[in-house]
């Protein structure tokens, strides 16, 4: 069975906006998923608190790093998380 071709018809799309692969990553999750280590380090340095913020599916950036198998980056994440936790404990006391 064939359907008549409809010129100019664009079906509705409710998904996420398409990603421009030529531009830099918009957030930490995207940098990790695209394997952009330099940009990932820059995101961590500029805002270390975002390491512990889960994405829309509940995975934190540390989950993504471990899933990719980036051991050196996982070590950096754990170091930053430890530092943030120590600072939080010091601030509360």
Secondary structure, DSSP 8 states (H G I E B T S, - for coil): ------TT------S-----TTS--SSHHHHHHTT-HHHHHHHHHH-GGGGG---TTS--HHHHHHHHT-HHHHHHHHHHHHHHHHHHHHHH-
